[in-house]
């Protein structure tokens, strides 16, 4: 056992530090979940095909967004380390690099939107759901520069420990998104009904407003050098590059996973979308605690207090476990109220109830996987997390899920068993790495960066 691993039981103060940073992120993510749930409810009124289209288009639109989020994760880690080292000038320099990263990657996403039709022709073979998914994807990518700049600046604020600012921006954007969705999906006055594409337009306009708030709150950056800094960008990419590749390929594997589910029929896909939305009540708080754990790891490594960093990790795991076990048990014991909100058909209801049982097991292991991976990323150990995520998602989830769903004939249940096996593997790898102390080598490099 590494010396850092000894006598590092978390205290109530450690748990409070995690929650101080986590609760605004939790509120932000919860508001996003509410917004996506509203999208799902609106589209459900249009029929099964629009709902299935959303289930395919949304993960696909997250591929470029996730790749950018990974790069922002590297930036957030460096910001947190700079805050711990009390280097205010570097914190501001990193703020401008966030802006350049967001604009550059957002422009690439906009170009990708030009290829919406061929992408979804391959996915759905020209079905109505595939055509609708292409419409959503095109609009969402058109707004890529806005969305990715929003994500980059939010990451910069989070690295500073100022999680309330991106929370406020997310609340405004997501709150505005709901009425805009209703207007653009169903039409209002001179605005025609746009269906699935309307949900994407609502997101673009709402994010524009939220971005305006972030830029105003970041006005201190205009007192600092504004150009891209190659040395700083290389430092960001040395940490964020593996995270970017990890996030992008992970979401790509998720897109392929949902495509395999889509081949099972609209009912299976609709049940999957509903269960994902409900399970997000647990995923999103867990990811918020993971983000907070990552920031605290970076700050405490920058301050050269690795024992405190380990205590933050353990506090994060404990808090996540309580939330996920409680909600997972609720989903299994009382699925009716959650399902009734979506007014599913009898077939969709039956499939969704089966998936809730698998989701409950998944949530227990995700309580270890999410904060564990986030802690390693906060310590700069991103090459290991690249392996720890991609190996299970490509070598476990996809082949096992496809085999159980299609070859074994288990349908959506089989796909979700493959998904759960992926999360179990990630949790084991993350906890092993942290317990071994091997991550400390990366932490030392981060502190010296």
C-alpha angles and dihedrals in degrees: 000000000000116000088241090059093059123093093000102129109149120250130210087262091058091051090050091051090053094047093045089064097030103054096066090047088047091053090047093051092043090054088051090051091050089050093049090046089053088051089052093049093048093048092044087065088061094056142264097297095060089046091051090046090055090050090057100036099048097058090044091053089051093062097081090032091054092048089054091045089057092054089048088051089061090049091049090052092053092046091052092048091048090050089051090050090047093237101150095170091058091047089058092044089054089051091063091046086055089057093050093046092050094049095044097048091040090058090053089052090053090054090050089057089068088070097053096118099052091044094055094037086065091045100047106016095236096308121153091252091053092051091050091047090053090053091054094045094050094054094043091053091047086063092047097113090053095046097044093046087052090052093046095051092044089054091051092053091047092052088055089053091247096126095152094071096059088041091059092046091050093048091052094045096045093041090053091044094065098061091038089054091053091049097047097038097048101020130240129210109318092355110096123222108267101178115199093000088056090064089058093048090052090055094049095051094044093049089052090061092046091049090054090059093049092050091050093050090047093054090119086077091071087072090060133070107288107198128094111276110212095201093051093043090053089052090050093049094046087064100025097042095075089042091051092050090045095050095043096048092041092055090043088056088049090052090052089047091054090045089056088050091049089058087062090066139267094286093057091046093048091050090050092051092050094049092047090052092050094043088053086076084074102029096055098053088045092053091047091056088047091054090049091049090051092052093047091048090053095045094048093045089051087052088047095240103127094165089061088049091056091049089054090053094051092046089052093051092049094050093046092049092054093050097045098044091048095049095040090055090049092052091054099042098042112021094145099083092048093049096044091064090068096045093223125192116253092261094049091047092053094049092046093053090054092049092053090065092055092043091056091059092044092054094057093057093040087061087069098035100053101050090036094056092042092052091051090049091049088054091052094249091134099138090063093046088052089060094039092057105034098046094056096041096049100031100035114020100042102041095036094042093048093046094050095042099045111013097038091037096232093131119197091351090060092050091052092049087057089049091051092050088055093054092047090054093048092049092052093048095047095048092046092052093049094046092049093057091225089127090070091080089062091045091056091051090050092051090051095046 
